[in-house]
Amino acid sequence: MFVTLAKYNDLRRILAGESKRRQEAEQQLEEKTAAVTRLQARLAHDRDEHPDTPVPVQPATGDARLVQQLNLSERARRHLDEQCLTLHWTNVVLERELAAAHEQLAALQTAPGVAS
């Protein structure tokens, strides 16, 4: 089957346009595939850095462990200081009450008319 030169040139122009659009579509597909692959790799990296599941806490080592122990011992010392201060003031109050009771007893024993 024979075609005219004008028809041949039209078909050739249409084919060139379709070929160019196909190449552009393939290039866009490759770019999208590369972007998806890059984003998947980034997502995997982020999940490795910040996992969704809880990770058990590793015990501190070296200087960090020493700082942790010092902080704990300081908290315990402050708590014991508070308890000691409370006990000291309770003891002072009880000594005053005991001294007052001794004075009352001595006053009652030396009062005239009290039989011993």
MARSE-976269 format. One record per atom (N, C-alpha, C, O, CB): y, x, z. Coordinates in steps of 0.2 Angstrom, whole numbers, plus 5000, padded with zeros to 4 digits. Glycine has a CB too. Layout:
BEGIN
YXZ/...
END
This chain:
BEGIN
499450045000/500050005000/500650045000/500750095004/500049955006/501150034996/501750074995/502350034998/502349974997/501850084988/502750075001/503350045004/503950075001/503950134998/503450045012/504550045001/505150074998/505450125003/505250125009/505650014997/505850165000/506150225004/506550195009/506550225015/506550264999/506950145008/507350115014/506850085019/507050095025/507750055011/506350055018/505850025023/505550085027/505550085033/505349985019/505350135023/505050195026/505550225031/505350245037/504850245021/506250235029/506750265033/506850215040/506950245045/507350275030/506850155039/506850105044/506350115049/506450115055/506950035042/505750115046/505150125051/505150195054/504950195060/504450115047/505350245051/505350315054/505950315059/505750345065/505550365048/506450275058/507050275064/506750235070/506850255075/507650245061/506450185068/506150135074/505650185078/505650175084/505850075071/505150215074/504650255077/505050315082/504750325087/504250295072/505550345079/505850395083/506150365089/506150395094/506450435078/506450305089/506750275094/506250255100/506350265106/507150215092/505650235097/505150215102/504850275105/504650275111/504650175098/504750325101/504550395104/504950425109/504750445114/504450445098/505650415108/506150445113/506050405119/506150425125/506850445110/506050335118/506050295124/505350305128/505350305134/506050215122/504850315125/504150335128/504250395132/504050405138/503650335123/504550445129/504650515132/505050505138/504950535144/504950565128/505650465138/506050455144/505650415149/505750435155/506650415142/505250365147/504850325152/504350375156/504250365162/504550265149/504050415152/503550465155/503850515159/503650535165/503150505149/504450535157/504850585162/505050545168/505050575174/505450605158/505350485168/505450445174/504850435178/504950445184/505750375172/504250425175/503650415179/503450475182/503250475188/503150395174/503550535179/503450605182/503850615188/503650635193/503450655177/504550595187/505050605192/504850565198/504950585204/505750595190/504650505197/504550455203/503850475206/503850475212/504450385200/503450505202/502750525205/502950585210/502650595215/502250545200/503350635207/503550695211/503950675217/503850695223/503950735207/504350625217/504750595223/504250565228/504350575234/505250545221/503850525225/503350495230/502950545233/502750545239/502850445226/502650595230/502250655233/502650685238/502450705243/502050695227/503350705236/503750745241/503850705247/503850725253/504450755238/503950635246/504050595252/503450585257/503550585263/504350525250/502850585253/502250575257/502150645261/501950635267/501650565252/502350695258/502250765262/502750765267/502550785273/502350825257/503350745266/503850745272/503550695278/503650715283/504550725269/503350635276/503050585281/502550615285/502450615291/502850525277/502050655281/501450685285/501750735289/501450745295/500950715280/502250775287/502550825291/502850795298/502750825303/503050875287/503250745297/503550715302/503050685307/503150685313/504050655300/502550655304/502050625309/501650685313/501450675319/501450585305/501650745310/501350795313/501750825319/501550845324/501150855309/502450825317/502950845322/503050795328/503150815334/503650855319/503050725326/503150675331/502550625330/502750575327/503850645330/502050635333/501450585332/501550525335/501950515340/500850615334/501250465332/501350405335/500950395341/501150355346/501150345330/500450425342/500050415348/500250465353/500550515352/499250435346/500150445360/500350495365/499950555365/499350555364/500350455372/500350605366/500050675367/500050695374/500550695377/500450725362/499450715377/499450745384/499950795385/499950845381/498750765386/500250795390/500750845392/500350915394/499850915398/501150825398/500550965391/500251035392/500551065399/501151055399/500251075386/500151095403/500551125409/500951175407/500851215402/499951145414/501551185410/502051235409/501751305411/501351305415/502651225413/501951355407/501651415408/502251465409/502851455407/501251445402/502051515413/502551575414/503151555418/503151515423/502851595407/503751565416/504351555419/504551475420/504751455425/504951585416/504351435415/504351365416/503951335422/504251295425/504151335409/503351365423/502951345428/503251365435/503251325440/502251375428/503551425435/503851445441/504451405443/504551385449/504151525440/504851385438/505451345439/505251275442/505551245446/505851335433/504751245439/504451185441/504251185448/504351145452/503851165436/503851235450/503651245457/504251255462/504251225467/503151305458/504751295460/505351295464/505651235465/505951215470/505851355461/505751195460/506051125460/505651085465/505951045469/506151095453/505051085464/504651045469/504651065476/504751025481/503851045467/504651135477/504751155484/505451135487/505451125493/504551235484/505951145483/506551125485/506651055487/506951035492/507151145480/506351005483/506350935485/505950925491/506150885496/506050895479/505350955492/505050955498/505450975505/505350945510/504350985498/505751035504/506151065509/506751015511/506851005517/506451125507/507050985506/507550935508/507350875512/507650855516/507950915501/506750855509/506450795513/506250805520/506350765524/505850775509/505950865521/505850885528/506450905532/506450885538/505350955528/506950925529/507650935533/507850865535/508150855541/508150965528/507850815531/508050745533/507650725538/507950695543/508050705527/506950735538/506550705543/506650745550/506750715555/505750715542/506750805550/506950845556/507550825559/507650825565/506950925554/508150815555/508750795557/508650725561/508950715566/509250785552/508350675558/508150615561/507850615567/508050585572/507750565556/507350665568/506950675574/507450705579/507350685585/506350715573/507850755577/508250785582/508750735585/508850735591/508650845578/509050695581/509550645584/509150585588/509450565593/509950605578/508550575586/508150525590/508050555597/508050525602/507550505587/507850625597/507750655603/508350665608/508350655614/507450725602/508950675605/509550675609/509750605612/509850605618/510150695604/509650555608/509750485611/509250475617/509450445622/509650435605/508650495616/508150475621/508250525627/508150495633/507450495619/508550585626/508750625632/509250595636/509250595642/508850695630/509750565632/510350535636/510150475640/510350455645/510850515631/509650435636/509450375640/509050395646/509050365651/508950335635/508650445645/508250475651/508650495657/508550485663/507750525649/509150535655/509650555660/510050495663/510150495670/510150605657/510250445660/510550385663/510050355667/510250325673/510750335657/509350345665/508850315670/508750355676/508750325681/508250305666/508750425676/508750465682/509350455686/509250455692/508650545680/509950455683/510550445688/510450375691/510650365697/511150445683/510250325687/510150255691/509650255696/509750225701/509950205685/509150295695/508550295700/508850335706/508750315712/507950325697/509250385705/509450425710/509950385714/510050395720/509750495708/510350345711/510850305714/510550255718/510750235724/511350275709/510050225716/509650175720/509250205726/509250175731/509150135715/509050265725/508650295731/509150315736/508950315742/508250355728/509750335734/510250355740/510650305742/511050315747/510650415737/510650245739/511050185742/510750165749/510150165750/510950125737/511250145753/511050125760/510650055760/510850015756/511650125765/510250045763/509849985764/509249985759/508949935759/510249925763/509150035756/508550035751/507950075755/508050125757/508650075744/507450035756/506850065759/506450105754/506250075749/506450015763/506250165756/505850205752/505150195754/504650225751/506050275752/
END
